Amino acid sequence: MKKIVMTLALALALTGVHAQTESNNGFNKWSIELAGGLNKPQRPFSENYFTSTPSPFVADLGVRYMFNNKFGLKVDFGYNSFTAKSSSLDFDSKYYRVDLQAVANLGRIMNFETWTNTFGLLGHAGFGYGQLRNDNFKGADEVGNFIAGVTGQIRLSNRIALTGDFSTILNASQDRTFDGAYVADNRGFSGLIFNGTVGLNIYLGKNTKHADWTVISNDNVDLSPLENKIAELENKIKNIPAPKETIIEKQIAQPVDNDLIKKMINDKYYSVYFDFNKTTPIENSTAAIDVVLNYLRKNPSASLDLVGYADQVGSAQYNEKLSNTRANNVKTIFEKAGIASSRLNVIANGADTSIQKDSDEARRLARRVTFIVK
């Protein structure tokens, strides 16, 4: 009997901790970026030449690699079409470029995960090579360029994100105006182009998430309280007299075991956990629910407090409402299993301030419902 109870306690305790620790074994690092939209070449232009504001069109194709969930590199190819506005002298120019850019995941750097898992933000900047072509001159005007921009993201799934980008391109050593009619006067960073695009990030790889949406915490959860509880439980079990083989079944039903299970429930060995901003228990919490449910069935005179908690992300008012909903959802599970509503009492404790706010792993342990048997 000792071995059975001890095994149950250890298994559920370790299962609960394991369920709350996000695996950092790997995340996808490669992505393909496709985008198209409008542009505005700002300068240089010859007199009486200009484009609409904005004007069609620009296309972009890129391949990105993230070293971690915050920084990476991308290579991208861009194409711009510059055509005359109705009131301008006629021209038709093409601009081609290839760039190597550094990428910063501003969403992870600024901890967007504390308020959203859907929206992201990337910053990018780099240098490259470009060519301006026009029928007004032979060959191509070859330029160096500097590009910088920001990309907003909306995650549609773990494989696709919708993007909106605004970028600025500065051309160096641009010999021709964008209309191609004349030689430009300034060979410095005289060329200026604004691009606005919408597109898709397509994530590649065998892992579930891409680096763009992966949260990594370097904090370690302090497991010493859990270890102390397990050691205390082990000592208590050692003091229970060993039953004879012939009366094991009777010992299982004796009050000492009910008291032990009750103490384990009240000492929070059995808790129900939730994902961030969710009110449905995670799958691994079903074992804890089963233990408490079995106790209530075997002890029809017992009542139960269901105490809901949230982590410290968000306002106090929102966290109180969230913790209440979590506790009520667990109560509904017990009711559907045949436990009378009059035996179940919901308590909303809001955010658990005893657990570290800055540790992602600790916040996972805070999002829970615990039980008090009366």
Secondary structure by P-SEA (a helix, b strand, c coil): caaaaaaaaaaaaaaaaaaaccccccccccbbbbbcccccccccccccccccccccbbbbbbbbbbcccccccccbbbbbbbbbccccccbbbbbbbcbbbbbbcccccccccccccccbbbbbbbcccbbbbcccccccccccccccbbbbbbbccccbbbbbbbbbbbbcccccccccccccccccccbbbbbbbbbbbbbbcccccccccbbbbcccccaaaaaaaaaaaaaaaaaccccccccaaaaaacaaaaaaaaaaaaaccbbbbbccccccccccaaaaaaaaaaaaaacccbbbbbbbbbcccccaaaaaaaaaaaaaaaaaaaaaaccccccbbbbbbccccccccccaaaaaaacbbbbbcc
